[in-house]
Amino acid sequence: MSWKTIKESIEASLIERNLSQPKRRLKELENIENNLKTHFSSIYNDPTKLKEKSIKDFKKEYAKIKPGKNLSGAESSLINEIYRRLDD
């Protein structure tokens, strides 16, 4: 499964779910994509490599690249969504 497929699926889901702030999550999805390109290029190029890591471990690694070293609720939720797409 390609990153593009995963991203498009998540975008469609966010829009369909009628969330109170879908633009915030869509923006955060863009940020995640940019961080994957920059810091996790092998995962960006082949998202199935995420299956080699537990979701907990990847969230810890991802948080390390952030200035505050913490994930927002939106980031955590979106990473969960990425893993769900890989399990489908």
N, C-alpha and C positions, 0 to 999 in steps of 0.2 A: 504494500500500500504506500502510495507516495504522500509526501507532505501536502501537496496541493489537494489531493482527495480528502485527506483528514481535515484540512482547514476549511474547505468548502462545505463539508458535512457539518462541522461545528458552527460555521456562520449561519447556515440554513436553520439549524436547530435553535440557535440563539434568537433569530428573528421570529421563528414560528412560536416559540414559547411565550411570547408576549411579556418578557421581563420588564421590570420597571426602568432599568437602565441598560438596555442592550448595547448602546453605543460604547459604554464604559468597557464592557466585556469584549466587544469587537476590537476596540483600541488595544486592550490588553492582549488579545490574540495576536495582533500585529507586533506588539512588543516581544511576545514569546517567540514569534517567527524570527524576528531580527536577532534575538539572543541565541536562538538555535543556530542561525547562520554564522554568527560570530564566534560563539563559545562551544557549540556542540555540532560542528559541521557534519560529522559522520552520522549523527542522528537526523539532522536536517535532510541529508542526502538519502538516508535509509532509516525511516522512523521505526521499522521493525526492530532495530537495535535496542530500542527502549525496553523490549521484552527481556533483555539480558540483565536489566536492573529492576529492583523492586520500585514501586511508585514512591515509597518512603525515601529510599536512597536517592532517587533522581531529584525529588523535591529538595533534599538537603544539598545536593550538588548545585542545583539551579539557584537556590537561595544564596550560595556563596558568591555568586557573580553580581549580586545586587548590593548597592551601597549600604542598605540597612541590614542586610543578611537575613531578611525575613520575607516570606511570601505574603502577598495580599490574599484576601479571600477569593478574589476573582482569578488570580494566578493559580491558586491551589485547585479551584473548581475546573479551570480550563485544562490543567495537567491531568486531572481525573478524566475529563472528557477525551483527551488524546489517548489515554490508556484504554478507555472503553472502545474507542474506534478500532484500536489494534486487536482487541479481543473479539470483535465481530467477525 
